[in-house]
């Protein structure tokens, strides 16, 4: 029985050999030399994980390279030891940063309070000073205190700058994490979470020109039953590419579940969106799709589409519900058709 050896457990000789194979691939494809990418391409060159290689190949076909968010997602899923995958590193760093700022704030407050106390004492005592030496002593004490406070303020300022840099880094990391959790690994489109975030961000600024297309593959369960679930998965990926190829510049697309996709069109009126929906329906219906594993030509594949444009102060949920209503109507009308408000 062959045993796969994770990249972290290869011996030095094996590791050097694999890296000599991985680095030319990275150079050829203009892959940035980040730790995530080194890890991914090291494992890719080893051919130890067919699923990883398939996902990398799919990303290359779609993007021509391997985007940072994809490499991080793959690294976390396939290469990062499980016990570290769910560690709340950002939370620990934020807690440490907060504690550090709290300490620095307490220190600067203490130094300023001491200086203020000494200043008050000097103010009360200066009236009793009768000789130049006493006045000089008070002046020297105040000068020393002012210098110490100034030094403390400079230290605090540096700690604030450092904290700002750390917070910026945390924000960037959290943004990457959010993007990763909004990725549908099967199609490399956005997932339902990504769709919801985009929808809720667009609705407040839309003026009756935000349109939602809910697109559902007809009889997907039948495809799974007749050709196998793997064929159904391949079909979903194929249709995702067709839809992505027809997506306008102002559009956004996500895979929600099963063979259902959501396409958001900004600054698009219902009539224009309906024309696009019809083009999508027709384009899918004329595809000749052959399942690559068996070379069997699938029976005609079609989609049903529900189209809805935002009305007035309508909420995101109401827009989705109306689009869902029209999708159900399209299904009940015989499938392979579109439905929308007249």
C-alpha positions as CSV (number, residue, x, y, z in Angstrom):
1,X,0.0,0.0,0.0
2,X,1.4,3.4,-1.0
3,X,1.6,5.9,1.8
4,X,1.4,9.7,1.0
5,X,4.0,11.8,2.8
6,X,2.9,15.4,3.6
7,X,5.3,18.1,2.5
8,X,6.3,18.8,6.1
9,X,7.6,15.2,6.5
10,X,9.7,14.8,3.3
11,X,13.4,14.2,3.9
12,X,15.9,16.8,2.7
13,X,16.9,15.0,-0.5
14,X,13.2,14.5,-1.6
15,X,12.4,18.0,-0.7
16,X,15.2,19.5,-2.8
17,X,14.1,17.3,-5.7
18,X,10.5,18.4,-5.5
19,X,11.4,22.1,-5.1
20,X,13.6,21.8,-8.3
21,X,10.4,20.6,-10.0
22,X,8.1,23.2,-8.4
23,X,10.1,26.4,-8.9
24,X,10.3,26.1,-12.7
25,X,6.5,25.7,-12.8
26,X,6.0,28.8,-10.6
27,X,8.4,30.8,-12.9
28,X,6.7,29.6,-16.0
29,X,3.2,30.6,-14.7
30,X,4.4,33.8,-13.1
31,X,3.3,32.6,-9.6
32,X,4.4,35.0,-6.8
33,X,7.0,33.4,-4.5
34,X,4.8,33.5,-1.3
35,X,4.9,30.8,1.4
36,X,1.4,29.7,0.4
37,X,2.4,29.3,-3.2
38,X,5.6,27.4,-2.4
39,X,3.6,25.0,-0.3
40,X,0.9,24.5,-3.0
41,X,3.4,24.0,-5.9
42,X,5.6,21.7,-3.8
43,X,2.7,19.5,-3.2
44,X,1.5,19.8,-6.8
45,X,4.9,18.6,-8.1
46,X,4.8,15.6,-5.7
47,X,1.5,14.4,-7.3
48,X,0.5,13.1,-3.9
49,X,-2.9,14.7,-3.8
50,X,-5.0,14.3,-7.0
51,X,-7.8,16.5,-5.7
52,X,-5.4,19.4,-5.0
53,X,-3.9,19.0,-8.5
54,X,-7.4,19.1,-10.0
55,X,-8.3,22.3,-8.2
56,X,-5.0,23.9,-9.2
57,X,-5.5,22.9,-12.8
58,X,-9.1,24.3,-12.8
59,X,-7.9,27.6,-11.3
60,X,-5.2,27.8,-14.0
61,X,-7.7,27.3,-16.8
62,X,-10.0,30.0,-15.3
63,X,-7.4,32.6,-14.2
64,X,-4.3,31.8,-16.2
65,X,-2.5,31.8,-12.8
66,X,-3.2,31.0,-9.2
67,X,-4.8,34.0,-7.3
68,X,-3.7,34.6,-3.8
69,X,-7.1,33.9,-2.3
70,X,-7.2,30.5,-4.1
71,X,-3.7,29.5,-3.0
72,X,-4.5,30.4,0.7
73,X,-7.8,28.4,0.5
74,X,-6.0,25.4,-0.9
75,X,-3.1,25.7,1.5
76,X,-5.5,25.7,4.5
77,X,-7.6,22.8,3.2
78,X,-4.9,20.5,2.1
79,X,-1.6,21.4,3.7
80,X,-2.3,23.0,7.1
81,X,-2.4,20.5,10.0
82,X,-6.0,20.3,11.1
83,X,-5.3,21.4,14.7
84,X,-4.1,24.8,13.3
85,X,-6.9,25.4,10.8
86,X,-9.4,26.7,13.3
87,X,-7.0,28.6,15.6
88,X,-8.2,32.1,16.3
89,X,-4.8,33.7,15.5
90,X,-6.3,37.1,14.7
91,X,-8.1,37.0,18.1
92,X,-5.0,36.2,20.0
93,X,-3.0,39.0,18.2
94,X,-5.8,41.5,18.8
95,X,-5.8,40.5,22.5
96,X,-2.1,40.9,22.7
97,X,-2.2,44.3,20.9
98,X,-5.0,45.5,23.2
99,X,-3.0,44.5,26.3
100,X,0.1,46.2,25.0
101,X,-1.8,49.4,24.3
102,X,-3.4,49.3,27.7
103,X,0.0,49.0,29.3
104,X,1.5,51.8,27.3
105,X,-1.6,54.0,28.0
106,X,-1.2,53.3,31.8
107,X,2.5,54.2,31.6
108,X,2.0,57.5,29.8
109,X,-0.8,58.4,32.2
110,X,1.4,57.6,35.2
111,X,4.3,59.7,33.8
112,X,2.0,62.7,33.1
113,X,0.4,62.5,36.5
114,X,3.8,62.5,38.2
115,X,4.9,65.5,36.2
116,X,1.7,67.3,36.9
117,X,2.1,66.6,40.7
118,X,5.7,67.8,40.6
119,X,4.5,70.9,38.7
120,X,1.9,71.7,41.4
121,X,4.5,71.2,44.2
122,X,6.9,73.5,42.4
123,X,4.2,76.1,41.8
124,X,3.3,76.1,45.5
125,X,6.9,76.2,46.7
126,X,8.3,78.7,44.3
127,X,6.7,81.5,46.3
128,X,8.8,80.5,49.2
129,X,12.0,80.4,47.2
130,X,14.3,83.2,48.5
131,X,17.6,82.5,46.8
132,X,18.7,82.1,43.2
133,X,20.0,78.6,44.0
134,X,16.5,77.5,45.2
135,X,14.9,78.9,42.0
136,X,17.6,77.2,39.9
137,X,16.9,73.9,41.7
138,X,13.1,74.2,40.9
139,X,13.9,75.0,37.3
140,X,16.2,72.0,37.0
141,X,13.6,69.7,38.5
142,X,10.9,70.9,36.1
143,X,13.2,70.6,33.2
144,X,14.1,67.0,34.1
145,X,10.4,66.2,34.5
146,X,9.5,67.8,31.2
147,X,12.2,65.8,29.5
148,X,11.0,62.5,31.0
149,X,7.4,63.3,30.0
150,X,8.5,64.1,26.5
151,X,10.4,60.8,26.3
152,X,7.3,59.0,27.5
153,X,5.2,60.7,24.9
154,X,7.6,59.8,22.1
155,X,7.5,56.1,23.3
156,X,3.7,56.2,23.3
157,X,3.7,57.7,19.9
158,X,5.8,54.9,18.5
159,X,3.6,52.3,20.2
160,X,0.6,53.9,18.5
161,X,2.2,53.8,15.1
162,X,3.2,50.1,15.7
163,X,-0.4,49.4,16.8
164,X,-1.8,51.1,13.6
165,X,0.5,48.9,11.5
166,X,-0.6,45.8,13.4
167,X,-4.3,46.7,13.0
168,X,-3.9,47.3,9.3
169,X,-2.3,43.8,9.0
170,X,-5.1,42.2,11.0
171,X,-7.7,43.9,8.8
172,X,-6.0,42.6,5.7
173,X,-5.8,39.1,7.1
174,X,-9.4,39.2,8.1
175,X,-10.4,40.4,4.7
176,X,-8.6,37.5,3.1
177,X,-10.2,35.1,5.6
178,X,-13.6,36.5,4.6
179,X,-12.9,36.1,0.9
180,X,-11.8,32.5,1.5
181,X,-15.0,31.7,3.4
182,X,-17.0,33.1,0.5
183,X,-15.5,30.9,-2.1
184,X,-17.3,27.9,-3.6
185,X,-14.4,25.4,-4.0
186,X,-16.3,23.3,-6.6
187,X,-16.7,26.1,-9.2
188,X,-14.4,28.8,-7.8
189,X,-17.3,31.2,-7.9
190,X,-18.6,33.0,-4.8
191,X,-20.8,30.9,-2.5
192,X,-24.1,31.7,-0.8
193,X,-22.4,33.7,1.9
194,X,-20.5,35.8,-0.7
195,X,-23.8,36.4,-2.6
196,X,-25.6,37.6,0.5
197,X,-22.8,40.0,1.4
198,X,-22.7,41.4,-2.1
199,X,-26.5,41.7,-2.3
200,X,-26.8,43.5,1.0
201,X,-24.0,45.9,0.0
202,X,-25.6,46.8,-3.3
203,X,-29.3,47.2,-2.3
204,X,-28.9,50.4,-0.3
205,X,-27.4,52.3,-3.2
206,X,-29.5,50.8,-6.0
207,X,-32.3,52.8,-7.7
208,X,-34.7,50.3,-9.2
209,X,-31.8,49.1,-11.5
210,X,-30.5,46.1,-9.6
211,X,-31.7,42.9,-11.1
212,X,-31.4,39.3,-9.8
213,X,-31.4,36.2,-11.9
214,X,-31.9,32.9,-10.2
215,X,-30.7,30.2,-12.6
216,X,-31.3,26.5,-11.9
217,X,-30.2,23.5,-13.8
218,X,-33.2,21.5,-14.8
219,X,-33.5,17.8,-13.8
220,X,-30.1,17.8,-12.1
221,X,-31.3,14.9,-9.9
222,X,-32.0,12.9,-13.0
223,X,-28.5,13.5,-14.3
224,X,-27.1,12.3,-11.0
225,X,-29.3,9.2,-11.2
226,X,-28.7,8.4,-14.8
227,X,-25.0,9.2,-15.2
228,X,-23.7,9.3,-11.6
229,X,-23.1,12.0,-9.1
230,X,-19.7,12.8,-10.5
231,X,-21.3,13.6,-13.8
232,X,-23.7,16.0,-12.0
233,X,-20.7,17.7,-10.3
234,X,-18.9,18.0,-13.7
235,X,-22.1,19.5,-15.2
236,X,-22.4,22.1,-12.4
237,X,-18.8,23.1,-13.1
238,X,-19.4,23.3,-16.9
239,X,-22.5,25.4,-16.5
240,X,-20.7,27.7,-14.1
241,X,-18.1,28.4,-16.9
242,X,-20.9,29.1,-19.4
243,X,-22.5,31.6,-17.0
244,X,-19.2,33.2,-16.2
245,X,-18.5,33.7,-19.8
246,X,-21.8,35.5,-20.3
247,X,-21.6,37.7,-17.2
248,X,-21.6,41.4,-18.0
249,X,-18.9,43.7,-16.5
250,X,-21.4,45.1,-14.0
251,X,-22.4,41.6,-12.9
252,X,-21.7,39.3,-10.0
253,X,-22.3,35.6,-9.9
254,X,-22.4,33.0,-7.2
255,X,-23.3,29.3,-6.8
256,X,-25.9,28.9,-4.1
257,X,-26.6,25.2,-3.7
258,X,-26.8,22.2,-6.0
259,X,-27.2,23.4,-9.6
260,X,-28.6,26.9,-8.6
261,X,-26.7,30.1,-9.4
262,X,-27.5,33.7,-8.6
263,X,-26.5,36.5,-11.0
264,X,-26.7,40.1,-9.8
265,X,-26.7,42.8,-12.4
266,X,-26.1,46.4,-11.4
267,X,-27.5,49.3,-13.3
268,X,-29.6,46.9,-15.4
269,X,-33.3,47.4,-16.1
270,X,-35.7,44.4,-16.2
271,X,-36.0,44.4,-20.1
272,X,-32.2,44.2,-20.5
273,X,-31.9,41.6,-17.8
274,X,-34.7,39.5,-19.4
275,X,-32.9,39.6,-22.7
276,X,-29.7,38.3,-21.1
277,X,-31.7,35.6,-19.3
278,X,-33.1,34.4,-22.6
279,X,-29.6,34.4,-24.1
280,X,-28.4,32.3,-21.2
281,X,-31.3,29.9,-21.5
282,X,-30.7,29.5,-25.2
283,X,-26.9,29.1,-24.9
284,X,-27.2,26.4,-22.3
285,X,-29.8,24.5,-24.3
286,X,-27.6,24.2,-27.4
287,X,-24.6,22.9,-25.5
288,X,-23.3,19.5,-26.5
289,X,-21.9,18.3,-23.1
290,X,-19.9,15.1,-23.0
291,X,-19.0,13.6,-19.6
292,X,-15.2,13.3,-19.8
293,X,-14.9,10.2,-17.6
294,X,-17.1,8.0,-19.9
295,X,-17.2,10.2,-23.0
296,X,-20.9,9.7,-23.0
297,X,-22.9,12.6,-24.5
298,X,-25.4,13.9,-21.9
299,X,-29.0,14.4,-22.9
300,X,-30.0,18.0,-23.5
301,X,-29.2,20.2,-20.5
302,X,-31.5,23.2,-19.8
303,X,-32.0,25.8,-17.2
304,X,-34.9,27.7,-15.8
305,X,-34.5,31.3,-14.7
306,X,-36.4,33.7,-12.4
307,X,-35.8,37.4,-13.0
308,X,-36.7,40.2,-10.6
309,X,-35.7,43.9,-10.4
310,X,-35.6,45.8,-7.2
311,X,-38.7,47.8,-6.4
312,X,-38.5,51.0,-4.4
313,X,-37.6,50.3,-0.8
314,X,-37.7,46.5,-1.3
315,X,-35.4,44.6,1.1
316,X,-32.8,42.1,-0.2
317,X,-34.9,39.2,1.1
318,X,-38.0,40.5,-0.8
319,X,-35.9,40.7,-4.0
320,X,-34.7,37.1,-3.5
321,X,-38.2,35.9,-2.7
322,X,-39.7,37.4,-5.8
323,X,-36.9,36.0,-8.0
324,X,-37.5,32.6,-6.4
325,X,-41.2,32.9,-7.1
326,X,-40.6,33.5,-10.8
327,X,-38.1,30.6,-10.9
328,X,-40.7,28.3,-9.5
329,X,-43.2,29.6,-12.1
330,X,-40.6,28.9,-14.8
331,X,-40.2,25.3,-13.5
332,X,-43.9,24.7,-13.4
333,X,-44.3,26.1,-16.9
334,X,-42.3,23.2,-18.4
335,X,-38.7,24.2,-17.6
336,X,-36.2,25.5,-20.1
337,X,-37.8,29.0,-19.9
338,X,-37.6,32.3,-18.0
339,X,-40.2,34.1,-16.0
340,X,-40.4,37.7,-14.7
341,X,-42.8,40.5,-13.9
342,X,-44.6,41.9,-16.9
